[in-house]
Amino acid sequence: MLGCWGARVTDVVLVLTTVASPDLGEAMARALVEARLAACVNVLPPMTSVYRWKGAVERDTEYQLVIKTTRDRVPAIETRVRELHTYELPEFVVVPVVDGSAAYLQWVRET
């Protein structure tokens, strides 16, 4: 499949979600990797999120998870994230990987 600028879109994707604590982030990361749903999950340092929720502007500290996987695993990851997540409406965004190191992308596929 061709993406923007004629680049070939791979079957590798990044899935993004945020959590309220680093402990939950690590638990979710471990669960996804152990279940072979993700090759790797990064739990990023704390960040400040400002967002509108139920009519009010909210501010919280959150931790971004970057989940490296393949497109065919996304439905199972979404199910597992919903099972483990504490938010009523967790972020779940899938970003296609347009290109990358052939060896790294193969590792994601195999892992």
PyMOL commands that place a pseudoatom at each C-alpha (Angstrom):
pseudoatom trace, name=CA, resn=MET, resi=1, chain=A, elem=C, hetatm=0, pos=[0.000, 0.000, 0.000]
pseudoatom trace, name=CA, resn=LEU, resi=2, chain=A, elem=C, hetatm=0, pos=[1.289, 3.459, -0.802]
pseudoatom trace, name=CA, resn=GLY, resi=3, chain=A, elem=C, hetatm=0, pos=[1.040, 6.223, 1.771]
pseudoatom trace, name=CA, resn=CYS, resi=4, chain=A, elem=C, hetatm=0, pos=[1.826, 9.925, 1.612]
pseudoatom trace, name=CA, resn=TRP, resi=5, chain=A, elem=C, hetatm=0, pos=[4.504, 11.021, -0.824]
pseudoatom trace, name=CA, resn=GLY, resi=6, chain=A, elem=C, hetatm=0, pos=[4.412, 7.608, -2.534]
pseudoatom trace, name=CA, resn=ALA, resi=7, chain=A, elem=C, hetatm=0, pos=[6.145, 5.823, 0.358]
pseudoatom trace, name=CA, resn=ARG, resi=8, chain=A, elem=C, hetatm=0, pos=[5.192, 2.226, 1.002]
pseudoatom trace, name=CA, resn=VAL, resi=9, chain=A, elem=C, hetatm=0, pos=[3.178, 1.768, 4.211]
pseudoatom trace, name=CA, resn=THR, resi=10, chain=A, elem=C, hetatm=0, pos=[4.338, -1.257, 6.194]
pseudoatom trace, name=CA, resn=ASP, resi=11, chain=A, elem=C, hetatm=0, pos=[2.235, -3.667, 8.256]
pseudoatom trace, name=CA, resn=VAL, resi=12, chain=A, elem=C, hetatm=0, pos=[3.958, -2.304, 11.377]
pseudoatom trace, name=CA, resn=VAL, resi=13, chain=A, elem=C, hetatm=0, pos=[2.027, 0.240, 13.442]
pseudoatom trace, name=CA, resn=LEU, resi=14, chain=A, elem=C, hetatm=0, pos=[2.434, 2.246, 16.616]
pseudoatom trace, name=CA, resn=VAL, resi=15, chain=A, elem=C, hetatm=0, pos=[-0.471, 2.217, 19.044]
pseudoatom trace, name=CA, resn=LEU, resi=16, chain=A, elem=C, hetatm=0, pos=[-0.716, 5.121, 21.476]
pseudoatom trace, name=CA, resn=THR, resi=17, chain=A, elem=C, hetatm=0, pos=[-2.517, 5.218, 24.785]
pseudoatom trace, name=CA, resn=THR, resi=18, chain=A, elem=C, hetatm=0, pos=[-2.066, 7.128, 28.022]
pseudoatom trace, name=CA, resn=VAL, resi=19, chain=A, elem=C, hetatm=0, pos=[-2.376, 5.954, 31.616]
pseudoatom trace, name=CA, resn=ALA, resi=20, chain=A, elem=C, hetatm=0, pos=[-2.552, 7.677, 34.989]
pseudoatom trace, name=CA, resn=SER, resi=21, chain=A, elem=C, hetatm=0, pos=[0.400, 5.915, 36.645]
pseudoatom trace, name=CA, resn=PRO, resi=22, chain=A, elem=C, hetatm=0, pos=[3.760, 4.449, 35.680]
pseudoatom trace, name=CA, resn=ASP, resi=23, chain=A, elem=C, hetatm=0, pos=[2.872, 1.222, 37.509]
pseudoatom trace, name=CA, resn=LEU, resi=24, chain=A, elem=C, hetatm=0, pos=[-0.216, 0.707, 35.342]
pseudoatom trace, name=CA, resn=GLY, resi=25, chain=A, elem=C, hetatm=0, pos=[1.821, 1.584, 32.269]
pseudoatom trace, name=CA, resn=GLU, resi=26, chain=A, elem=C, hetatm=0, pos=[4.440, -1.022, 33.094]
pseudoatom trace, name=CA, resn=ALA, resi=27, chain=A, elem=C, hetatm=0, pos=[1.793, -3.640, 33.933]
pseudoatom trace, name=CA, resn=MET, resi=28, chain=A, elem=C, hetatm=0, pos=[0.047, -3.028, 30.601]
pseudoatom trace, name=CA, resn=ALA, resi=29, chain=A, elem=C, hetatm=0, pos=[3.368, -3.096, 28.749]
pseudoatom trace, name=CA, resn=ARG, resi=30, chain=A, elem=C, hetatm=0, pos=[4.369, -6.392, 30.341]
pseudoatom trace, name=CA, resn=ALA, resi=31, chain=A, elem=C, hetatm=0, pos=[0.948, -7.961, 29.651]
pseudoatom trace, name=CA, resn=LEU, resi=32, chain=A, elem=C, hetatm=0, pos=[1.061, -6.986, 25.960]
pseudoatom trace, name=CA, resn=VAL, resi=33, chain=A, elem=C, hetatm=0, pos=[4.626, -8.172, 25.424]
pseudoatom trace, name=CA, resn=GLU, resi=34, chain=A, elem=C, hetatm=0, pos=[4.143, -11.423, 27.377]
pseudoatom trace, name=CA, resn=ALA, resi=35, chain=A, elem=C, hetatm=0, pos=[1.018, -12.184, 25.313]
pseudoatom trace, name=CA, resn=ARG, resi=36, chain=A, elem=C, hetatm=0, pos=[3.081, -11.563, 22.128]
pseudoatom trace, name=CA, resn=LEU, resi=37, chain=A, elem=C, hetatm=0, pos=[0.680, -8.810, 21.099]
pseudoatom trace, name=CA, resn=ALA, resi=38, chain=A, elem=C, hetatm=0, pos=[3.489, -6.237, 21.044]
pseudoatom trace, name=CA, resn=ALA, resi=39, chain=A, elem=C, hetatm=0, pos=[7.189, -6.484, 20.302]
pseudoatom trace, name=CA, resn=CYS, resi=40, chain=A, elem=C, hetatm=0, pos=[7.974, -3.556, 22.591]
pseudoatom trace, name=CA, resn=VAL, resi=41, chain=A, elem=C, hetatm=0, pos=[6.114, -0.987, 24.663]
pseudoatom trace, name=CA, resn=ASN, resi=42, chain=A, elem=C, hetatm=0, pos=[7.690, 2.277, 25.800]
pseudoatom trace, name=CA, resn=VAL, resi=43, chain=A, elem=C, hetatm=0, pos=[6.332, 3.900, 28.947]
pseudoatom trace, name=CA, resn=LEU, resi=44, chain=A, elem=C, hetatm=0, pos=[7.322, 7.534, 28.581]
pseudoatom trace, name=CA, resn=PRO, resi=45, chain=A, elem=C, hetatm=0, pos=[8.049, 9.934, 31.455]
pseudoatom trace, name=CA, resn=PRO, resi=46, chain=A, elem=C, hetatm=0, pos=[5.253, 11.957, 33.013]
pseudoatom trace, name=CA, resn=MET, resi=47, chain=A, elem=C, hetatm=0, pos=[3.609, 14.642, 30.935]
pseudoatom trace, name=CA, resn=THR, resi=48, chain=A, elem=C, hetatm=0, pos=[0.863, 17.155, 31.583]
pseudoatom trace, name=CA, resn=SER, resi=49, chain=A, elem=C, hetatm=0, pos=[-2.365, 16.575, 29.679]
pseudoatom trace, name=CA, resn=VAL, resi=50, chain=A, elem=C, hetatm=0, pos=[-5.003, 19.299, 29.336]
pseudoatom trace, name=CA, resn=TYR, resi=51, chain=A, elem=C, hetatm=0, pos=[-8.287, 18.137, 27.860]
pseudoatom trace, name=CA, resn=ARG, resi=52, chain=A, elem=C, hetatm=0, pos=[-12.038, 18.692, 27.900]
pseudoatom trace, name=CA, resn=TRP, resi=53, chain=A, elem=C, hetatm=0, pos=[-14.063, 15.963, 29.642]
pseudoatom trace, name=CA, resn=LYS, resi=54, chain=A, elem=C, hetatm=0, pos=[-17.794, 16.089, 30.326]
pseudoatom trace, name=CA, resn=GLY, resi=55, chain=A, elem=C, hetatm=0, pos=[-17.937, 19.850, 29.801]
pseudoatom trace, name=CA, resn=ALA, resi=56, chain=A, elem=C, hetatm=0, pos=[-14.981, 20.807, 31.999]
pseudoatom trace, name=CA, resn=VAL, resi=57, chain=A, elem=C, hetatm=0, pos=[-11.354, 21.515, 31.178]
pseudoatom trace, name=CA, resn=GLU, resi=58, chain=A, elem=C, hetatm=0, pos=[-9.198, 19.038, 33.089]
pseudoatom trace, name=CA, resn=ARG, resi=59, chain=A, elem=C, hetatm=0, pos=[-5.467, 18.821, 33.815]
pseudoatom trace, name=CA, resn=ASP, resi=60, chain=A, elem=C, hetatm=0, pos=[-3.718, 15.592, 34.778]
pseudoatom trace, name=CA, resn=THR, resi=61, chain=A, elem=C, hetatm=0, pos=[-0.328, 13.944, 34.814]
pseudoatom trace, name=CA, resn=GLU, resi=62, chain=A, elem=C, hetatm=0, pos=[-0.244, 11.017, 32.409]
pseudoatom trace, name=CA, resn=TYR, resi=63, chain=A, elem=C, hetatm=0, pos=[2.224, 8.534, 30.951]
pseudoatom trace, name=CA, resn=GLN, resi=64, chain=A, elem=C, hetatm=0, pos=[2.264, 7.828, 27.213]
pseudoatom trace, name=CA, resn=LEU, resi=65, chain=A, elem=C, hetatm=0, pos=[2.549, 4.226, 26.056]
pseudoatom trace, name=CA, resn=VAL, resi=66, chain=A, elem=C, hetatm=0, pos=[4.011, 3.632, 22.595]
pseudoatom trace, name=CA, resn=ILE, resi=67, chain=A, elem=C, hetatm=0, pos=[3.139, 0.086, 21.534]
pseudoatom trace, name=CA, resn=LYS, resi=68, chain=A, elem=C, hetatm=0, pos=[5.075, -1.386, 18.586]
pseudoatom trace, name=CA, resn=THR, resi=69, chain=A, elem=C, hetatm=0, pos=[3.151, -4.098, 16.805]
pseudoatom trace, name=CA, resn=THR, resi=70, chain=A, elem=C, hetatm=0, pos=[1.611, -5.194, 13.516]
pseudoatom trace, name=CA, resn=ARG, resi=71, chain=A, elem=C, hetatm=0, pos=[-1.756, -4.177, 12.121]
pseudoatom trace, name=CA, resn=ASP, resi=72, chain=A, elem=C, hetatm=0, pos=[-3.238, -7.685, 12.505]
pseudoatom trace, name=CA, resn=ARG, resi=73, chain=A, elem=C, hetatm=0, pos=[-2.696, -7.568, 16.284]
pseudoatom trace, name=CA, resn=VAL, resi=74, chain=A, elem=C, hetatm=0, pos=[-4.498, -4.233, 16.794]
pseudoatom trace, name=CA, resn=PRO, resi=75, chain=A, elem=C, hetatm=0, pos=[-7.968, -5.665, 17.587]
pseudoatom trace, name=CA, resn=ALA, resi=76, chain=A, elem=C, hetatm=0, pos=[-6.537, -7.954, 20.288]
pseudoatom trace, name=CA, resn=ILE, resi=77, chain=A, elem=C, hetatm=0, pos=[-4.484, -5.081, 21.715]
pseudoatom trace, name=CA, resn=GLU, resi=78, chain=A, elem=C, hetatm=0, pos=[-7.548, -2.856, 21.848]
pseudoatom trace, name=CA, resn=THR, resi=79, chain=A, elem=C, hetatm=0, pos=[-9.468, -5.555, 23.732]
pseudoatom trace, name=CA, resn=ARG, resi=80, chain=A, elem=C, hetatm=0, pos=[-6.625, -6.064, 26.207]
pseudoatom trace, name=CA, resn=VAL, resi=81, chain=A, elem=C, hetatm=0, pos=[-6.100, -2.318, 26.745]
pseudoatom trace, name=CA, resn=ARG, resi=82, chain=A, elem=C, hetatm=0, pos=[-9.810, -1.891, 27.518]
pseudoatom trace, name=CA, resn=GLU, resi=83, chain=A, elem=C, hetatm=0, pos=[-9.647, -4.805, 30.009]
pseudoatom trace, name=CA, resn=LEU, resi=84, chain=A, elem=C, hetatm=0, pos=[-6.642, -3.381, 31.855]
pseudoatom trace, name=CA, resn=HIS, resi=85, chain=A, elem=C, hetatm=0, pos=[-7.312, 0.352, 31.605]
pseudoatom trace, name=CA, resn=THR, resi=86, chain=A, elem=C, hetatm=0, pos=[-8.778, 2.437, 34.412]
pseudoatom trace, name=CA, resn=TYR, resi=87, chain=A, elem=C, hetatm=0, pos=[-10.168, 5.229, 32.201]
pseudoatom trace, name=CA, resn=GLU, resi=88, chain=A, elem=C, hetatm=0, pos=[-13.783, 5.311, 31.084]
pseudoatom trace, name=CA, resn=LEU, resi=89, chain=A, elem=C, hetatm=0, pos=[-12.601, 6.274, 27.594]
pseudoatom trace, name=CA, resn=PRO, resi=90, chain=A, elem=C, hetatm=0, pos=[-8.923, 5.419, 27.072]
pseudoatom trace, name=CA, resn=GLU, resi=91, chain=A, elem=C, hetatm=0, pos=[-6.952, 6.917, 24.224]
pseudoatom trace, name=CA, resn=PHE, resi=92, chain=A, elem=C, hetatm=0, pos=[-6.431, 4.327, 21.486]
pseudoatom trace, name=CA, resn=VAL, resi=93, chain=A, elem=C, hetatm=0, pos=[-4.771, 5.719, 18.365]
pseudoatom trace, name=CA, resn=VAL, resi=94, chain=A, elem=C, hetatm=0, pos=[-3.108, 3.617, 15.669]
pseudoatom trace, name=CA, resn=VAL, resi=95, chain=A, elem=C, hetatm=0, pos=[-0.356, 5.259, 13.624]
pseudoatom trace, name=CA, resn=PRO, resi=96, chain=A, elem=C, hetatm=0, pos=[0.947, 3.528, 10.486]
pseudoatom trace, name=CA, resn=VAL, resi=97, chain=A, elem=C, hetatm=0, pos=[4.698, 3.129, 10.077]
pseudoatom trace, name=CA, resn=VAL, resi=98, chain=A, elem=C, hetatm=0, pos=[5.500, 4.338, 6.594]
pseudoatom trace, name=CA, resn=ASP, resi=99, chain=A, elem=C, hetatm=0, pos=[9.111, 3.207, 6.542]
pseudoatom trace, name=CA, resn=GLY, resi=100, chain=A, elem=C, hetatm=0, pos=[11.961, 2.170, 8.795]
pseudoatom trace, name=CA, resn=SER, resi=101, chain=A, elem=C, hetatm=0, pos=[14.957, -0.078, 9.191]
pseudoatom trace, name=CA, resn=ALA, resi=102, chain=A, elem=C, hetatm=0, pos=[14.159, -3.339, 7.412]
pseudoatom trace, name=CA, resn=ALA, resi=103, chain=A, elem=C, hetatm=0, pos=[15.818, -5.339, 10.202]
pseudoatom trace, name=CA, resn=TYR, resi=104, chain=A, elem=C, hetatm=0, pos=[13.869, -3.525, 12.946]
pseudoatom trace, name=CA, resn=LEU, resi=105, chain=A, elem=C, hetatm=0, pos=[10.533, -3.866, 11.162]
pseudoatom trace, name=CA, resn=GLN, resi=106, chain=A, elem=C, hetatm=0, pos=[11.204, -7.585, 10.659]
pseudoatom trace, name=CA, resn=TRP, resi=107, chain=A, elem=C, hetatm=0, pos=[11.981, -7.911, 14.388]
pseudoatom trace, name=CA, resn=VAL, resi=108, chain=A, elem=C, hetatm=0, pos=[8.621, -6.308, 15.239]
pseudoatom trace, name=CA, resn=ARG, resi=109, chain=A, elem=C, hetatm=0, pos=[6.845, -8.740, 12.911]
pseudoatom trace, name=CA, resn=GLU, resi=110, chain=A, elem=C, hetatm=0, pos=[8.602, -11.793, 14.330]
pseudoatom trace, name=CA, resn=THR, resi=111, chain=A, elem=C, hetatm=0, pos=[8.391, -10.767, 17.964]
for i in range(1, 111): cmd.bond("trace and resi %d" % i, "trace and resi %d" % (i + 1))
show_as sticks, trace
zoom trace
